[in-house]
Amino acid sequence: MSVRIGQGYDVHAFGEGDHVMLGGVRVPHERGVTAHSDGDVVLHALCDAMLGALALGDIGIHFPPADPRWKGADSRVFLRHCNALLRERGWRVGNADVTVVCERPKVGPHAQAMRELIAGDLGIAVDAISVKATTSERMGFTGRGEGIAALAVCLLVAA
């Protein structure tokens, strides 16, 4: 098989702080997230999609939340690690599409910077990465402003 598809999902509750990390970008916000690492839902969902496409488990297997090495870790480290795993097995990301679900912060003004960082870390063209956002129409935990979520899909192609 010369292509594989993976999907990922991540969620974090809002907590104390003055920003959230999204796609490797520090986005100002009146709250942070409760997480062991930097809590970047975009990169966590994308990592899960990449790992899932090759049946390599999930991000928690590779970076256990109970492991003190990952306390406050930059999620770009996770993304680069997942990309290395793909490359070692003869695969690369063909394209990826990520949707952030939240009422706030506004993602649109930061989406291009996220795309550029992700593409750079994966060694692929920016036009192969999509980052967009939606609200949940004030329903559920994201609608009430209790947290943030992201969904990701990616296509892997033989390198």
C-alpha positions in Angstrom: 0.0 0.0 0.0 1.5 3.4 -1.0 -0.7 5.6 1.1 -2.0 5.6 4.7 -4.6 7.8 6.4 -4.6 8.7 10.1 -6.9 10.8 12.3 -6.2 12.3 15.7 -8.0 14.2 18.4 -6.8 16.1 21.5 -8.5 18.2 24.1 -7.3 20.3 27.1 -9.1 22.2 29.8 -8.4 25.8 30.2 -6.5 26.7 33.4 -4.2 29.4 34.6 -2.0 31.3 32.2 -2.0 34.1 29.6 -1.6 32.1 26.4 -2.2 28.8 24.6 0.2 27.1 22.3 -1.4 26.2 19.0 0.5 24.7 16.1 3.8 25.8 17.8 2.6 29.4 18.0 2.1 31.2 21.3 -1.4 32.7 21.0 -2.4 35.3 23.6 -5.4 34.3 25.7 -6.8 35.2 29.1 -6.2 31.6 30.1 -3.7 28.8 29.6 -4.4 25.1 29.4 -4.0 22.3 32.0 -1.5 19.9 30.5 1.7 18.0 31.3 3.5 19.3 28.3 2.7 22.7 26.7 -0.8 21.4 25.8 -0.6 22.2 22.1 -3.9 20.5 20.9 -3.0 21.2 17.3 0.3 19.3 17.4 -1.0 16.6 19.7 -3.9 15.8 17.4 -1.6 15.9 14.4 0.9 13.6 16.1 -1.9 11.1 16.9 -3.0 11.2 13.2 0.6 10.5 12.0 1.1 7.7 14.5 -2.3 6.2 13.8 -1.7 6.1 10.1 1.2 3.6 10.8 -0.5 1.8 13.7 2.2 3.1 16.1 -0.1 3.8 19.0 -0.8 7.3 20.3 1.2 10.3 21.6 0.7 9.1 25.2 2.6 5.9 24.4 5.6 7.7 23.0 5.5 10.6 25.5 3.8 9.4 28.7 2.2 12.2 30.7 3.6 10.6 33.9 7.1 10.9 32.7 8.8 14.0 34.2 10.9 14.5 31.1 7.9 15.8 29.3 6.7 18.3 31.9 6.2 21.6 30.1 7.8 20.1 26.9 7.5 21.9 23.6 5.1 19.9 21.5 7.2 20.6 18.4 9.7 18.0 19.9 6.8 15.5 19.7 6.0 16.4 16.1 9.6 16.1 15.0 9.9 12.7 16.7 6.8 11.4 15.0 8.1 12.7 11.7 11.3 10.8 12.3 9.4 7.6 13.0 7.6 8.0 9.7 10.7 8.7 7.7 12.5 5.7 9.3 9.7 3.5 8.0 9.8 5.0 4.5 6.8 7.4 4.8 6.3 11.2 4.8 3.2 13.4 5.3 1.6 14.1 2.0 -0.9 16.5 3.5 -2.6 17.2 6.8 -5.7 19.1 7.8 -6.3 20.3 11.4 -9.5 21.9 12.8 -9.4 23.7 16.2 -12.7 23.7 18.1 -13.1 26.7 20.5 -15.1 29.9 21.0 -11.8 31.7 21.8 -9.0 32.5 21.2 -9.4 33.4 17.6 -7.3 31.0 15.5 -7.6 32.7 12.1 -5.0 35.4 12.7 -2.4 32.8 13.7 -3.2 30.0 11.2 -0.6 30.9 8.6 2.2 31.0 11.2 1.0 27.6 12.4 1.0 26.2 8.9 4.5 27.5 8.3 5.9 26.0 11.5 4.3 22.6 11.0 5.4 22.4 7.3 8.9 23.4 8.3 9.1 20.7 11.1 7.8 18.1 8.7 9.9 19.2 5.8 7.0 19.6 3.4 5.4 22.5 1.5 3.1 24.9 3.4 0.3 24.3 0.9 0.2 20.7 2.2 -0.9 21.9 5.7 -4.3 23.2 6.6 -5.2 24.8 9.9 -8.7 26.1 10.5 -11.1 26.7 13.3 -14.7 26.4 14.2 -16.9 27.0 17.2 -19.3 24.7 18.8 -22.0 27.3 18.8 -21.7 27.7 22.6 -22.6 24.1 23.2 -20.5 21.6 25.2 -17.3 22.2 27.1 -15.7 24.2 24.2 -18.8 26.3 23.8 -18.8 27.1 27.5 -15.2 28.2 27.3 -14.0 25.4 29.5 -11.4 24.0 27.1 -10.1 23.6 23.6 -10.0 20.7 21.2 -8.4 19.8 17.8 -9.1 17.2 15.2 -6.5 16.2 12.6 -6.3 14.0 9.6 -3.2 13.2 7.5 -2.3 11.3 4.4 1.0 9.5 4.5 2.7 8.7 1.2 5.6 6.4 0.6 8.8 8.4 0.7 
